[in-house]
Amino acid sequence: MINRKNVARVAGVGAAATVALGLFSTGAANADTFVPLPGGSITKTLSDGTVVTISLTGESANINPSMGSTPLHRNAWVSGSAQVSVSGDGGGSIFPGYTVGCQVNISGGGATGGVDGSADWSGDTVTGSVGATSGANLTLGPGQSQSFYVLDLEQADDFGNEAHKKRNKFKNGSGSVTWADETIGLTGCGGYAQARAFISVEVETDNVITWTTLWGQPFSLG
């Protein structure tokens, strides 16, 4: 389960950054390595003229490439902040998460693998077992990939029962979500492993409801 103590939710205005592609090395095995990541930003004009800006800032990963003292174990602690701005005081929901792959190129285009291994890295929506019930503790073999959402927010549903939500809703044109030291635990991958942040946003205006996704830079888990 996601540690909700590590998730903060505040309102904010979208900032700007630059998307970069490529990989960082995790360094020597058995040593924690801090990896600063560039985040990114995209701006999209919807069919009704609404302008949406999504930004990922303050992104980083602290990586231990050999948890469990075997090459099949990796662990990373990831942090970042997502900001969204929508012109015309629109609203919507922010879904931050990560995609993890074992011997799969997740830098762009498409990728497919075994069970739970199909993912689309290039579109406005994320596919491929998003919101995995295992949370951030994943078991992947070569050619497999899986995605999970960072948020696990408890709230009552319409009948007063406990419900868990993977998004943070916003209104009046802006919103944000910040997370710190969120765990990515990976087992079973004997080859190279990578991860990549995504910020998916469902935007709601008087005329349209649509999805837009910002992808962060892929980084190596070892």
C-alpha positions as CSV (number, residue, x, y, z in Angstrom):
1,M,0.0,0.0,0.0
2,I,1.1,3.6,-0.6
3,N,2.2,5.4,2.5
4,R,-0.2,8.3,2.7
5,K,2.1,10.1,5.1
6,N,4.4,10.8,2.2
7,V,1.7,12.4,0.0
8,A,0.9,16.1,0.3
9,R,-1.9,17.8,-1.6
10,V,-1.9,21.5,-2.2
11,A,-3.4,23.9,-4.7
12,G,-1.1,25.7,-7.1
13,V,-0.5,27.1,-10.5
14,G,1.2,25.2,-13.3
15,A,4.9,26.0,-13.7
16,A,7.1,25.4,-16.8
17,A,10.0,23.0,-17.4
18,T,11.5,21.2,-20.3
19,V,11.0,17.6,-21.2
20,A,14.2,15.7,-21.7
21,L,14.8,12.2,-22.9
22,G,17.6,9.7,-22.0
23,L,18.8,7.6,-19.1
24,F,20.9,8.1,-16.0
25,S,23.2,5.5,-14.5
26,T,22.5,4.3,-11.0
27,G,26.2,3.8,-10.2
28,A,27.7,1.0,-8.3
29,A,25.6,-1.8,-6.9
30,N,24.7,-1.8,-3.2
31,A,25.2,2.0,-3.0
32,D,22.3,4.4,-2.8
33,T,22.5,6.8,-5.7
34,F,20.6,10.1,-5.8
35,V,19.4,10.9,-9.3
36,P,18.0,14.4,-10.0
37,L,15.5,14.4,-12.8
38,P,14.5,17.3,-15.1
39,G,10.7,16.9,-14.9
40,G,8.9,18.4,-17.8
41,S,5.9,20.5,-19.0
42,I,3.4,20.3,-21.8
43,T,0.7,22.7,-23.0
44,K,-2.3,21.5,-25.0
45,T,-5.2,23.4,-26.5
46,L,-8.5,21.5,-26.3
47,S,-11.2,21.4,-29.0
48,D,-13.2,24.2,-27.2
49,G,-10.1,26.5,-27.0
50,T,-9.3,25.7,-23.3
51,V,-5.5,25.7,-22.7
52,V,-4.2,23.1,-20.3
53,T,-0.6,23.1,-18.9
54,I,0.8,20.2,-17.0
55,S,4.2,20.4,-15.2
56,L,6.4,18.0,-13.3
57,T,8.9,19.7,-11.0
58,G,11.2,18.8,-8.2
59,E,11.5,15.3,-9.5
60,S,14.2,12.9,-8.1
61,A,15.0,9.3,-7.4
62,N,17.2,7.7,-4.7
63,I,18.1,4.3,-6.0
64,N,19.4,1.1,-4.4
65,P,20.0,-1.3,-7.3
66,S,20.4,-4.4,-5.2
67,M,18.0,-4.6,-2.4
68,G,18.0,-8.1,-0.9
69,S,21.7,-8.5,-2.0
70,T,20.7,-10.1,-5.3
71,P,20.6,-8.7,-8.8
72,L,16.9,-9.6,-8.9
73,H,16.0,-6.9,-6.4
74,R,15.8,-3.1,-6.8
75,N,14.4,-0.4,-4.7
76,A,13.9,3.3,-5.4
77,W,12.5,6.2,-3.4
78,V,10.9,8.8,-5.8
79,S,9.7,12.4,-5.2
80,G,8.1,15.1,-7.3
81,S,5.4,17.6,-7.7
82,A,2.7,17.9,-10.4
83,Q,1.0,21.2,-11.2
84,V,-1.9,21.8,-13.6
85,S,-3.5,25.0,-14.9
86,V,-6.6,25.2,-17.0
87,S,-7.8,28.4,-18.6
88,G,-11.4,29.5,-18.0
89,D,-11.5,28.2,-14.5
90,G,-11.9,24.6,-15.6
91,G,-11.3,21.7,-13.2
92,G,-10.6,18.0,-13.2
93,S,-8.5,15.3,-11.6
94,I,-4.7,14.7,-11.3
95,F,-3.4,11.1,-11.5
96,P,0.3,10.9,-10.8
97,G,2.1,7.6,-11.2
98,Y,5.1,5.6,-12.5
99,T,5.6,2.9,-15.1
100,V,8.3,0.3,-14.5
101,G,9.8,-2.0,-17.1
102,C,12.2,-4.9,-17.2
103,Q,14.3,-5.1,-20.3
104,V,11.7,-2.9,-22.1
105,N,12.5,0.4,-23.8
106,I,10.2,2.9,-22.2
107,S,11.8,6.0,-23.7
108,G,9.1,6.4,-26.4
109,G,6.9,4.7,-29.0
110,G,5.2,1.5,-27.9
111,A,6.2,-1.5,-25.8
112,T,4.7,-4.8,-25.2
113,G,5.7,-7.7,-23.1
114,G,4.3,-10.6,-21.1
115,V,1.4,-10.6,-18.6
116,D,0.7,-7.0,-17.4
117,G,3.4,-6.0,-19.9
118,S,1.5,-3.9,-22.5
119,A,2.0,-0.2,-22.2
120,D,1.5,2.9,-24.4
121,W,4.2,5.5,-23.6
122,S,3.2,8.1,-26.2
123,G,-0.5,8.9,-25.8
124,D,-2.7,11.1,-23.7
125,T,-3.8,8.1,-21.5
126,V,-1.8,5.5,-19.8
127,T,-2.5,1.8,-20.4
128,G,-1.0,-1.4,-19.1
129,S,-2.3,-2.4,-15.7
130,V,-2.4,1.1,-14.3
131,G,-3.3,1.2,-10.7
132,A,-1.9,-2.3,-10.0
133,T,-3.3,-3.7,-6.8
134,S,0.2,-4.6,-5.7
135,G,0.9,-0.9,-5.4
136,A,4.6,0.0,-5.9
137,N,5.8,-3.6,-5.1
138,L,6.1,-5.1,-8.5
139,T,7.4,-8.5,-9.8
140,L,8.4,-8.3,-13.4
141,G,10.2,-10.6,-15.8
142,P,12.1,-9.7,-19.0
143,G,9.9,-7.8,-21.5
144,Q,7.3,-7.0,-18.9
145,S,6.1,-3.6,-17.7
146,Q,3.6,-2.3,-15.2
147,S,2.2,1.0,-14.0
148,F,0.8,2.2,-10.7
149,Y,-0.6,5.4,-9.3
150,V,1.1,7.3,-6.4
151,L,-2.1,8.4,-4.6
152,D,-4.2,6.2,-2.4
153,L,-6.7,8.6,-0.8
154,E,-9.3,7.4,1.7
155,Q,-12.7,8.9,1.7
156,A,-16.3,8.0,2.2
157,D,-18.4,7.0,-0.9
158,D,-22.0,7.9,-1.5
159,F,-23.1,5.2,0.9
160,G,-20.7,6.1,3.7
161,N,-18.4,3.2,3.0
162,E,-14.6,3.6,2.8
163,A,-13.3,4.2,-0.7
164,H,-9.8,4.7,-2.1
165,K,-9.1,7.2,-4.8
166,K,-6.1,7.4,-7.1
167,R,-6.6,11.1,-8.0
168,N,-6.7,14.6,-6.5
169,K,-9.6,16.7,-7.8
170,F,-9.1,20.4,-8.5
171,K,-11.3,23.3,-9.6
172,N,-11.1,27.0,-10.4
173,G,-8.4,26.5,-13.0
174,S,-5.5,25.0,-11.0
175,G,-4.3,22.2,-8.7
176,S,-1.3,20.3,-7.7
177,V,0.0,17.1,-6.0
178,T,3.3,16.6,-4.2
179,W,4.8,13.3,-3.1
180,A,8.1,12.5,-1.3
181,D,10.0,9.2,-0.9
182,E,7.4,7.1,-2.6
183,T,8.7,3.5,-2.8
184,I,9.2,1.6,-6.0
185,G,10.2,-2.0,-5.1
186,L,11.0,-4.4,-8.0
187,T,11.8,-8.1,-7.8
188,G,12.3,-10.8,-10.4
189,C,14.0,-8.7,-13.1
190,G,17.4,-10.3,-14.0
191,G,18.2,-7.7,-16.7
192,Y,18.2,-3.9,-16.8
193,A,15.2,-2.1,-15.3
194,Q,13.8,1.4,-15.8
195,A,11.1,3.5,-14.5
196,R,9.3,6.7,-15.7
197,A,6.9,9.1,-14.0
198,F,3.6,10.2,-15.6
199,I,1.1,12.8,-14.8
200,S,-2.3,12.0,-16.3
201,V,-5.0,14.7,-16.0
202,E,-8.7,14.4,-16.7
203,V,-9.9,17.9,-17.6
204,E,-13.5,18.9,-17.3
205,T,-14.9,22.1,-18.9
206,D,-18.4,23.2,-19.9
207,N,-17.9,21.6,-23.3
208,V,-15.4,18.8,-23.1
209,I,-14.0,16.1,-20.9
210,T,-10.6,14.8,-22.0
211,W,-7.3,13.2,-20.9
212,T,-3.8,14.6,-21.2
213,T,-0.6,12.9,-20.0
214,L,2.8,14.3,-19.3
215,W,5.7,11.8,-19.3
216,G,8.8,12.3,-17.3
217,Q,12.3,11.2,-18.2
218,P,13.1,7.5,-18.0
219,F,15.7,6.6,-15.4
220,S,17.6,3.3,-14.7
221,L,16.9,1.2,-11.7
222,G,20.0,-0.8,-12.3
